[in-house]
């Protein structure tokens, strides 16, 4: 949420990563040699140590931004239901984007509402556990996990796994999985279906021009690096991957909104809207 600067962040990304991954078996895991595993607890793949990247990941939402995103999610829930109904009635196949929108469920929107509430109250710092979300939404833990997966696929969320260091007996560091961090977005696939009054205002031309110049300067700086420095920048580690994921989401949304994409050719939005006068319309 909001504008995120990545130039300095990517240049200073730390090469920190998760110490391994595995499944918990209730007993201390062993290495291939048969020796006890130094961590003694599983850490999931692509996890990053807590406290090393949150200052770059989190951003405080603008006033009213979380409410606007939630309204869009609720509108898409209605649109998905209407898509399924009309597809069954007309006997037509849904496009890939339409199929993706139809996966949004009421449980997903409820979980998203809780995440947006935490973002508003905590200035964008959102890291609830699955158990917390299950208690807050009165949903099962498995339902919460499915809801987060759906939100991430559509583009409403970017989440990052984390691990933390824990004290324990014996030599060597010890780690344990901790709660994920989340950042909410309003994806372009949803913007196409929103009425004009729900779409965010376009950026001023001078802001767009400055951002394009900044990206061009960063590309020239990377090209001017010697091979060794370029290799280190490419191997910046897990933090650089997180920033790259966030940058890709923001770039995709900005690029699509500036190009004024056309609506889906066979979308139900282009039909007569007699049965649903207030149905969301694409950006034409």
Short mmCIF file of the C-alpha atoms (twelve columns), coordinates in Angstrom:
data_MODEL
# 
_entry.id   MODEL 
# 
loop_
_atom_site.group_PDB 
_atom_site.id 
_atom_site.type_symbol 
_atom_site.label_atom_id 
_atom_site.label_alt_id 
_atom_site.label_comp_id 
_atom_site.label_asym_id 
_atom_site.label_seq_id 
_atom_site.Cartn_x 
_atom_site.Cartn_y 
_atom_site.Cartn_z 
_atom_site.pdbx_PDB_model_num 
ATOM 1   C CA . UNK A 1   0.000   0.000   0.000   1 
ATOM 2   C CA . UNK A 2   1.385   3.339   -1.010  1 
ATOM 3   C CA . UNK A 3   4.539   4.221   -2.971  1 
ATOM 4   C CA . UNK A 4   7.512   1.954   -2.297  1 
ATOM 5   C CA . UNK A 5   11.086  2.937   -3.222  1 
ATOM 6   C CA . UNK A 6   13.297  -0.009  -4.112  1 
ATOM 7   C CA . UNK A 7   16.531  1.488   -5.472  1 
ATOM 8   C CA . UNK A 8   18.380  1.950   -2.216  1 
ATOM 9   C CA . UNK A 9   16.671  -1.043  -0.664  1 
ATOM 10  C CA . UNK A 10  17.839  -3.435  -3.380  1 
ATOM 11  C CA . UNK A 11  21.353  -2.000  -3.267  1 
ATOM 12  C CA . UNK A 12  21.554  -2.662  0.472   1 
ATOM 13  C CA . UNK A 13  19.735  -5.999  0.530   1 
ATOM 14  C CA . UNK A 14  21.191  -8.469  2.970   1 
ATOM 15  C CA . UNK A 15  22.100  -11.982 1.940   1 
ATOM 16  C CA . UNK A 16  20.185  -13.700 4.734   1 
ATOM 17  C CA . UNK A 17  18.159  -16.834 4.203   1 
ATOM 18  C CA . UNK A 18  16.400  -19.623 5.950   1 
ATOM 19  C CA . UNK A 19  18.611  -22.247 7.499   1 
ATOM 20  C CA . UNK A 20  16.755  -25.168 5.899   1 
ATOM 21  C CA . UNK A 21  13.352  -26.741 5.609   1 
ATOM 22  C CA . UNK A 22  11.678  -29.948 6.643   1 
ATOM 23  C CA . UNK A 23  8.736   -31.556 8.392   1 
ATOM 24  C CA . UNK A 24  8.298   -31.871 12.113  1 
ATOM 25  C CA . UNK A 25  8.292   -35.462 13.306  1 
ATOM 26  C CA . UNK A 26  8.076   -34.854 17.045  1 
ATOM 27  C CA . UNK A 27  11.728  -35.853 17.544  1 
ATOM 28  C CA . UNK A 28  14.993  -34.134 16.718  1 
ATOM 29  C CA . UNK A 29  15.798  -34.474 13.031  1 
ATOM 30  C CA . UNK A 30  19.077  -35.987 11.848  1 
ATOM 31  C CA . UNK A 31  21.432  -35.078 9.032   1 
ATOM 32  C CA . UNK A 32  22.374  -37.556 6.293   1 
ATOM 33  C CA . UNK A 33  25.411  -38.555 8.321   1 
ATOM 34  C CA . UNK A 34  23.168  -39.548 11.227  1 
ATOM 35  C CA . UNK A 35  24.245  -36.678 13.489  1 
ATOM 36  C CA . UNK A 36  21.558  -34.595 15.209  1 
ATOM 37  C CA . UNK A 37  20.310  -31.684 13.136  1 
ATOM 38  C CA . UNK A 38  21.543  -28.392 14.680  1 
ATOM 39  C CA . UNK A 39  18.178  -26.622 14.506  1 
ATOM 40  C CA . UNK A 40  15.900  -29.343 15.845  1 
ATOM 41  C CA . UNK A 41  12.838  -27.594 14.341  1 
ATOM 42  C CA . UNK A 42  11.543  -27.174 10.786  1 
ATOM 43  C CA . UNK A 43  11.879  -23.921 8.890   1 
ATOM 44  C CA . UNK A 44  9.837   -23.631 5.712   1 
ATOM 45  C CA . UNK A 45  11.363  -22.843 2.349   1 
ATOM 46  C CA . UNK A 46  11.915  -19.172 1.403   1 
ATOM 47  C CA . UNK A 47  11.637  -18.043 5.019   1 
ATOM 48  C CA . UNK A 48  13.555  -14.919 6.074   1 
ATOM 49  C CA . UNK A 49  14.752  -14.100 9.570   1 
ATOM 50  C CA . UNK A 50  12.312  -11.901 11.471  1 
ATOM 51  C CA . UNK A 51  13.570  -8.391  12.137  1 
ATOM 52  C CA . UNK A 52  15.809  -8.149  9.060   1 
ATOM 53  C CA . UNK A 53  13.414  -6.899  6.369   1 
ATOM 54  C CA . UNK A 54  10.158  -5.646  7.907   1 
ATOM 55  C CA . UNK A 55  11.225  -1.984  7.698   1 
ATOM 56  C CA . UNK A 56  11.304  -2.387  3.916   1 
ATOM 57  C CA . UNK A 57  8.255   -4.632  3.594   1 
ATOM 58  C CA . UNK A 58  5.684   -2.709  5.610   1 
ATOM 59  C CA . UNK A 59  4.177   0.599   4.573   1 
ATOM 60  C CA . UNK A 60  1.474   2.625   6.259   1 
ATOM 61  C CA . UNK A 61  -1.800  2.800   4.269   1 
ATOM 62  C CA . UNK A 62  -3.165  6.134   3.156   1 
ATOM 63  C CA . UNK A 63  -6.315  7.506   4.745   1 
ATOM 64  C CA . UNK A 64  -9.311  5.498   3.563   1 
ATOM 65  C CA . UNK A 65  -7.172  3.108   1.503   1 
ATOM 66  C CA . UNK A 66  -8.042  -0.029  3.452   1 
ATOM 67  C CA . UNK A 67  -11.759 0.718   3.213   1 
ATOM 68  C CA . UNK A 68  -11.468 1.253   -0.533  1 
ATOM 69  C CA . UNK A 69  -9.647  -2.062  -1.020  1 
ATOM 70  C CA . UNK A 70  -12.221 -3.899  1.095   1 
ATOM 71  C CA . UNK A 71  -15.108 -2.453  -0.932  1 
ATOM 72  C CA . UNK A 72  -13.391 -3.641  -4.091  1 
ATOM 73  C CA . UNK A 73  -12.971 -7.153  -2.682  1 
ATOM 74  C CA . UNK A 74  -16.654 -7.326  -1.751  1 
ATOM 75  C CA . UNK A 75  -17.641 -6.106  -5.207  1 
ATOM 76  C CA . UNK A 76  -15.498 -8.829  -6.777  1 
ATOM 77  C CA . UNK A 77  -17.175 -11.459 -4.614  1 
ATOM 78  C CA . UNK A 78  -20.533 -10.485 -6.132  1 
ATOM 79  C CA . UNK A 79  -19.017 -10.325 -9.613  1 
ATOM 80  C CA . UNK A 80  -17.564 -13.824 -9.264  1 
ATOM 81  C CA . UNK A 81  -20.912 -15.261 -8.247  1 
ATOM 82  C CA . UNK A 82  -22.590 -13.570 -11.202 1 
ATOM 83  C CA . UNK A 83  -19.902 -14.910 -13.541 1 
ATOM 84  C CA . UNK A 84  -20.520 -18.487 -12.417 1 
ATOM 85  C CA . UNK A 85  -24.267 -18.066 -12.764 1 
ATOM 86  C CA . UNK A 86  -24.109 -16.626 -16.276 1 
ATOM 87  C CA . UNK A 87  -21.522 -19.191 -17.395 1 
ATOM 88  C CA . UNK A 88  -23.860 -22.019 -16.357 1 
ATOM 89  C CA . UNK A 89  -26.863 -20.327 -17.944 1 
ATOM 90  C CA . UNK A 90  -25.172 -19.464 -21.266 1 
ATOM 91  C CA . UNK A 91  -22.998 -22.568 -21.441 1 
ATOM 92  C CA . UNK A 92  -19.807 -20.621 -22.201 1 
ATOM 93  C CA . UNK A 93  -16.288 -21.160 -20.937 1 
ATOM 94  C CA . UNK A 94  -14.791 -18.574 -18.609 1 
ATOM 95  C CA . UNK A 95  -11.556 -16.843 -19.502 1 
ATOM 96  C CA . UNK A 96  -8.521  -17.430 -17.233 1 
ATOM 97  C CA . UNK A 97  -9.011  -14.066 -15.518 1 
ATOM 98  C CA . UNK A 98  -12.700 -14.758 -14.963 1 
ATOM 99  C CA . UNK A 99  -11.957 -18.216 -13.526 1 
ATOM 100 C CA . UNK A 100 -9.480  -16.635 -11.139 1 
ATOM 101 C CA . UNK A 101 -12.051 -14.123 -9.918  1 
ATOM 102 C CA . UNK A 102 -14.622 -16.855 -9.339  1 
ATOM 103 C CA . UNK A 103 -12.293 -18.507 -6.807  1 
ATOM 104 C CA . UNK A 104 -12.854 -15.631 -4.372  1 
ATOM 105 C CA . UNK A 105 -15.000 -16.817 -1.468  1 
ATOM 106 C CA . UNK A 106 -16.851 -15.164 1.389   1 
ATOM 107 C CA . UNK A 107 -14.309 -16.668 3.797   1 
ATOM 108 C CA . UNK A 108 -11.468 -15.103 1.798   1 
ATOM 109 C CA . UNK A 109 -13.086 -11.680 1.979   1 
ATOM 110 C CA . UNK A 110 -13.654 -12.091 5.734   1 
ATOM 111 C CA . UNK A 111 -9.987  -12.958 6.293   1 
ATOM 112 C CA . UNK A 112 -8.966  -10.060 4.057   1 
ATOM 113 C CA . UNK A 113 -11.154 -7.731  6.101   1 
ATOM 114 C CA . UNK A 114 -9.322  -8.726  9.280   1 
ATOM 115 C CA . UNK A 115 -5.929  -8.195  7.644   1 
ATOM 116 C CA . UNK A 116 -6.969  -4.750  6.402   1 
ATOM 117 C CA . UNK A 117 -8.243  -3.870  9.864   1 
ATOM 118 C CA . UNK A 118 -4.862  -4.762  11.350  1 
ATOM 119 C CA . UNK A 119 -3.133  -2.722  8.636   1 
ATOM 120 C CA . UNK A 120 -5.234  0.325   9.480   1 
ATOM 121 C CA . UNK A 121 -4.759  0.002   13.240  1 
ATOM 122 C CA . UNK A 122 -1.050  -0.881  13.162  1 
ATOM 123 C CA . UNK A 123 0.145   1.460   10.379  1 
ATOM 124 C CA . UNK A 124 0.628   -1.360  7.889   1 
ATOM 125 C CA . UNK A 125 2.482   -3.751  10.213  1 
ATOM 126 C CA . UNK A 126 0.502   -6.958  9.714   1 
ATOM 127 C CA . UNK A 127 1.852   -10.297 10.965  1 
ATOM 128 C CA . UNK A 128 -1.026  -12.306 12.515  1 
ATOM 129 C CA . UNK A 129 -0.741  -16.036 13.086  1 
ATOM 130 C CA . UNK A 130 -3.170  -18.514 11.536  1 
ATOM 131 C CA . UNK A 131 -4.639  -19.156 14.962  1 
ATOM 132 C CA . UNK A 132 -5.277  -15.450 15.503  1 
ATOM 133 C CA . UNK A 133 -7.038  -15.129 12.149  1 
ATOM 134 C CA . UNK A 134 -9.091  -18.240 12.868  1 
ATOM 135 C CA . UNK A 135 -10.243 -16.839 16.235  1 
ATOM 136 C CA . UNK A 136 -10.925 -13.347 14.863  1 
ATOM 137 C CA . UNK A 137 -12.961 -14.596 11.893  1 
ATOM 138 C CA . UNK A 138 -14.594 -17.647 13.557  1 
ATOM 139 C CA . UNK A 139 -13.270 -19.804 10.705  1 
ATOM 140 C CA . UNK A 140 -11.307 -23.021 10.808  1 
ATOM 141 C CA . UNK A 141 -7.541  -22.927 10.523  1 
ATOM 142 C CA . UNK A 142 -7.620  -24.839 7.228   1 
ATOM 143 C CA . UNK A 143 -10.216 -22.405 5.864   1 
ATOM 144 C CA . UNK A 144 -7.958  -19.491 6.792   1 
ATOM 145 C CA . UNK A 145 -5.039  -21.130 4.987   1 
ATOM 146 C CA . UNK A 146 -7.143  -21.639 1.845   1 
ATOM 147 C CA . UNK A 147 -8.422  -18.060 2.031   1 
ATOM 148 C CA . UNK A 148 -4.882  -16.647 2.205   1 
ATOM 149 C CA . UNK A 149 -3.858  -18.771 -0.772  1 
ATOM 150 C CA . UNK A 150 -6.813  -17.456 -2.819  1 
ATOM 151 C CA . UNK A 151 -6.070  -13.841 -1.892  1 
ATOM 152 C CA . UNK A 152 -2.435  -14.267 -2.850  1 
ATOM 153 C CA . UNK A 153 -3.287  -15.852 -6.217  1 
ATOM 154 C CA . UNK A 154 -5.649  -13.030 -7.166  1 
ATOM 155 C CA . UNK A 155 -3.131  -10.411 -6.059  1 
ATOM 156 C CA . UNK A 156 -4.832  -8.941  -3.001  1 
ATOM 157 C CA . UNK A 157 -1.942  -10.038 -0.766  1 
ATOM 158 C CA . UNK A 158 1.803   -10.445 -0.776  1 
ATOM 159 C CA . UNK A 159 2.987   -12.572 2.128   1 
ATOM 160 C CA . UNK A 160 6.416   -13.605 3.327   1 
ATOM 161 C CA . UNK A 161 7.367   -16.467 5.624   1 
ATOM 162 C CA . UNK A 162 9.623   -15.744 8.591   1 
ATOM 163 C CA . UNK A 163 11.719  -17.651 11.087  1 
ATOM 164 C CA . UNK A 164 13.191  -16.573 14.420  1 
ATOM 165 C CA . UNK A 165 16.111  -17.628 16.571  1 
ATOM 166 C CA . UNK A 166 15.268  -19.493 19.766  1 
ATOM 167 C CA . UNK A 167 17.368  -20.536 22.717  1 
ATOM 168 C CA . UNK A 168 18.073  -24.185 23.288  1 
ATOM 169 C CA . UNK A 169 20.448  -26.670 24.847  1 
ATOM 170 C CA . UNK A 170 23.528  -27.749 22.966  1 
ATOM 171 C CA . UNK A 171 25.804  -26.028 20.453  1 
ATOM 172 C CA . UNK A 172 24.770  -24.273 17.278  1 
ATOM 173 C CA . UNK A 173 21.992  -21.823 16.410  1 
ATOM 174 C CA . UNK A 174 18.376  -22.842 16.728  1 
ATOM 175 C CA . UNK A 175 15.459  -21.573 14.692  1 
ATOM 176 C CA . UNK A 176 11.671  -21.817 14.687  1 
ATOM 177 C CA . UNK A 177 8.993   -20.760 12.243  1 
ATOM 178 C CA . UNK A 178 7.056   -17.656 13.240  1 
ATOM 179 C CA . UNK A 179 4.078   -15.803 11.785  1 
ATOM 180 C CA . UNK A 180 4.057   -14.537 8.193   1 
ATOM 181 C CA . UNK A 181 3.977   -10.860 7.262   1 
ATOM 182 C CA . UNK A 182 1.334   -9.504  4.881   1 
ATOM 183 C CA . UNK A 183 0.920   -6.493  2.643   1 
ATOM 184 C CA . UNK A 184 -2.358  -5.687  0.865   1 
ATOM 185 C CA . UNK A 185 -2.781  -4.479  -2.705  1 
ATOM 186 C CA . UNK A 186 -5.574  -3.608  -5.121  1 
ATOM 187 C CA . UNK A 187 -4.625  -5.764  -8.157  1 
ATOM 188 C CA . UNK A 188 -5.137  -4.664  -11.730 1 
ATOM 189 C CA . UNK A 189 -7.356  -7.654  -12.516 1 
ATOM 190 C CA . UNK A 190 -9.830  -6.237  -9.992  1 
ATOM 191 C CA . UNK A 191 -9.491  -2.640  -11.161 1 
ATOM 192 C CA . UNK A 192 -10.828 -3.631  -14.581 1 
ATOM 193 C CA . UNK A 193 -14.166 -4.584  -13.053 1 
ATOM 194 C CA . UNK A 194 -14.623 -1.624  -10.749 1 
ATOM 195 C CA . UNK A 195 -16.901 1.301   -11.620 1 
ATOM 196 C CA . UNK A 196 -15.109 4.553   -12.324 1 
ATOM 197 C CA . UNK A 197 -15.881 6.065   -8.923  1 
ATOM 198 C CA . UNK A 198 -14.073 3.185   -7.170  1 
ATOM 199 C CA . UNK A 199 -10.866 3.410   -9.197  1 
ATOM 200 C CA . UNK A 200 -7.880  5.277   -7.765  1 
ATOM 201 C CA . UNK A 201 -6.970  8.558   -9.415  1 
ATOM 202 C CA . UNK A 202 -4.152  8.296   -11.985 1 
ATOM 203 C CA . UNK A 203 -0.718  9.589   -11.037 1 
ATOM 204 C CA . UNK A 204 0.259   13.066  -12.296 1 
ATOM 205 C CA . UNK A 205 2.399   13.081  -15.426 1 
ATOM 206 C CA . UNK A 206 5.391   14.610  -13.638 1 
ATOM 207 C CA . UNK A 207 5.335   11.838  -11.017 1 
ATOM 208 C CA . UNK A 208 5.211   9.172   -13.742 1 
ATOM 209 C CA . UNK A 209 8.084   10.874  -15.576 1 
ATOM 210 C CA . UNK A 210 10.256  11.088  -12.449 1 
ATOM 211 C CA . UNK A 211 9.668   7.415   -11.700 1 
ATOM 212 C CA . UNK A 212 10.614  6.447   -15.267 1 
ATOM 213 C CA . UNK A 213 13.812  8.508   -15.015 1 
ATOM 214 C CA . UNK A 214 14.656  6.909   -11.661 1 
ATOM 215 C CA . UNK A 215 14.267  3.409   -13.110 1 
ATOM 216 C CA . UNK A 216 16.414  4.331   -16.099 1 
ATOM 217 C CA . UNK A 217 19.155  5.648   -13.809 1 
ATOM 218 C CA . UNK A 218 19.063  2.450   -11.740 1 
ATOM 219 C CA . UNK A 219 19.374  0.353   -14.906 1 
ATOM 220 C CA . UNK A 220 22.401  2.386   -16.009 1 
ATOM 221 C CA . UNK A 221 23.991  2.031   -12.569 1 
ATOM 222 C CA . UNK A 222 23.559  -1.745  -12.624 1 
ATOM 223 C CA . UNK A 223 24.970  -1.926  -16.149 1 
ATOM 224 C CA . UNK A 224 28.042  0.036   -15.038 1 
ATOM 225 C CA . UNK A 225 28.899  -2.431  -12.258 1 
ATOM 226 C CA . UNK A 226 31.929  -4.662  -12.719 1 
ATOM 227 C CA . UNK A 227 31.196  -8.399  -13.137 1 
ATOM 228 C CA . UNK A 228 31.983  -9.231  -9.517  1 
ATOM 229 C CA . UNK A 229 29.709  -6.510  -8.128  1 
ATOM 230 C CA . UNK A 230 26.987  -7.495  -10.595 1 
ATOM 231 C CA . UNK A 231 27.210  -11.099 -9.433  1 
ATOM 232 C CA . UNK A 232 26.898  -10.036 -5.789  1 
ATOM 233 C CA . UNK A 233 23.881  -7.901  -6.624  1 
ATOM 234 C CA . UNK A 234 22.257  -10.854 -8.383  1 
ATOM 235 C CA . UNK A 235 22.908  -13.057 -5.350  1 
ATOM 236 C CA . UNK A 236 21.628  -10.534 -2.802  1 
ATOM 237 C CA . UNK A 237 19.688  -13.221 -0.982  1 
ATOM 238 C CA . UNK A 238 16.166  -13.615 0.348   1 
ATOM 239 C CA . UNK A 239 15.605  -9.932  1.113   1 
ATOM 240 C CA . UNK A 240 16.218  -8.969  -2.500  1 
ATOM 241 C CA . UNK A 241 13.698  -11.603 -3.578  1 
ATOM 242 C CA . UNK A 242 11.073  -10.095 -1.273  1 
ATOM 243 C CA . UNK A 243 11.679  -6.609  -2.643  1 
ATOM 244 C CA . UNK A 244 11.602  -7.932  -6.196  1 
ATOM 245 C CA . UNK A 245 8.201   -9.543  -5.557  1 
ATOM 246 C CA . UNK A 246 6.794   -6.301  -4.169  1 
ATOM 247 C CA . UNK A 247 8.279   -4.286  -7.009  1 
ATOM 248 C CA . UNK A 248 6.796   -6.669  -9.581  1 
ATOM 249 C CA . UNK A 249 3.302   -6.269  -8.102  1 
ATOM 250 C CA . UNK A 250 3.552   -2.466  -8.026  1 
ATOM 251 C CA . UNK A 251 5.076   -2.271  -11.516 1 
ATOM 252 C CA . UNK A 252 2.396   -4.522  -12.989 1 
ATOM 253 C CA . UNK A 253 -0.425  -2.465  -11.489 1 
ATOM 254 C CA . UNK A 254 1.115   0.854   -12.569 1 
ATOM 255 C CA . UNK A 255 1.916   -0.381  -16.078 1 
ATOM 256 C CA . UNK A 256 -1.548  -1.756  -16.696 1 
ATOM 257 C CA . UNK A 257 -3.302  1.329   -15.340 1 
ATOM 258 C CA . UNK A 258 -1.177  3.635   -17.510 1 
ATOM 259 C CA . UNK A 259 -1.760  1.571   -20.648 1 
ATOM 260 C CA . UNK A 260 -5.563  1.725   -20.208 1 
ATOM 261 C CA . UNK A 261 -6.176  -1.998  -20.841 1 
ATOM 262 C CA . UNK A 262 -9.259  -3.061  -22.741 1 
ATOM 263 C CA . UNK A 263 -11.910 -5.190  -20.979 1 
ATOM 264 C CA . UNK A 264 -12.115 -8.934  -21.484 1 
ATOM 265 C CA . UNK A 265 -13.615 -9.598  -24.904 1 
ATOM 266 C CA . UNK A 266 -16.194 -12.114 -23.734 1 
ATOM 267 C CA . UNK A 267 -16.795 -10.667 -20.322 1 
ATOM 268 C CA . UNK A 268 -20.283 -10.636 -18.905 1 
ATOM 269 C CA . UNK A 269 -19.659 -6.981  -18.055 1 
ATOM 270 C CA . UNK A 270 -20.145 -5.959  -21.710 1 
ATOM 271 C CA . UNK A 271 -23.639 -7.460  -21.879 1 
ATOM 272 C CA . UNK A 272 -26.861 -5.721  -21.065 1 
ATOM 273 C CA . UNK A 273 -27.122 -5.341  -17.302 1 
ATOM 274 C CA . UNK A 274 -30.837 -5.640  -16.894 1 
ATOM 275 C CA . UNK A 275 -30.788 -8.119  -14.036 1 
ATOM 276 C CA . UNK A 276 -28.112 -6.208  -12.101 1 
ATOM 277 C CA . UNK A 277 -28.141 -2.433  -12.763 1 
ATOM 278 C CA . UNK A 278 -25.318 -1.732  -10.291 1 
ATOM 279 C CA . UNK A 279 -23.041 -4.457  -11.590 1 
ATOM 280 C CA . UNK A 280 -19.295 -3.476  -11.742 1 
ATOM 281 C CA . UNK A 281 -18.194 -2.363  -15.206 1 
ATOM 282 C CA . UNK A 282 -14.705 -2.665  -16.738 1 
ATOM 283 C CA . UNK A 283 -12.490 0.254   -17.602 1 
ATOM 284 C CA . UNK A 284 -13.474 1.088   -21.206 1 
# 
